[in-house]
Amino acid sequence: MTLFQALKHISNMAFLLDTHTLLWAILNDKNLSSNAKKYLSDTAHIVYYSPVSQWEITINHSLGSLDLRITLDECFDIITKTGFIELPLHSDQFITLSKLPHHHKDPFDRMLVAQAICNNLRIITKDSIIPKYDVETIW
């Protein structure tokens, strides 16, 4: 995170997108809630995505359980052009992950929770299990 992003992060709300939210946002999917759209469209907010989501998208797409309607290359190209900021992985996030209660069995969601906790981010998600963690969610 640059100094500018850090200062903006302090003065505005910052969010981490769950994988489904990221996909629905870039594909303009009708499943994206109006409240989520409101937060995503407000340019005063900082919106992050995680490489963990790209990993999850890649795995599900390669297994045939995710139909993107576009190629994986196009998907990642759109993500980078959205203005969403990639949130890097750091070792402290893995330590936090190791200490999380096992509310969620999905390893991708657990890592997103750890990243949100370490970076003081709210998660934009429809997932009903994520709010069981010590992290604020928006939907």
Residue, then its C-alpha position, 0 to 999 in steps of 0.5 A: m500500500t502506498l502512503f497515499q493509499a494508507l492516508k486515504h484508507i484512514s479517512n475513508m471506508a475500505f473494503l475487501l471483496d469476497t470472491h463472489t462479490l468481485l466476480w459479480a461486480i466485474l460481470n455486472d451480475k444481477n446477484l450483486s446487492s444494491n447496497a454493495k453496488k452503492y459502496l462499490s460506486d462511491t469513489a471515496h471508498i477504497v476497494y481491495y481484492s485479494p490474489v486469493s480470489q484469483w486463485e479460487i476463480t482459477i481453480n473453480h474455472s479449471l474444474g468446470s464449476l465456474d462459468l465466467r462467460i468470458t476467458l480467464d485472461e479477460c476476467f483478470d484483465i477486467i479486474t485489473k482495470t476496475g480500479f480495485i486495488e490488489l491486497p498483497l499476502h503477508s506472513d502476518q496474515f497467515i499467522t492470523l489465519s492460524k488463530l481463526p476459529h473454524h467457523h468456515k471450512d472454505p480455505f479461501d474465505r478463511m484467508l480473506v477473513a485473515q486479510a481483512i482482520c490484518n488490514n482493518l477492512r470490511i468485507i463485502t460478502k453475501d456469505s452468512i458465515i463470515p460475520k461469525y468472525d471478528v470482521e465487519t461485513i456489508w451486503 
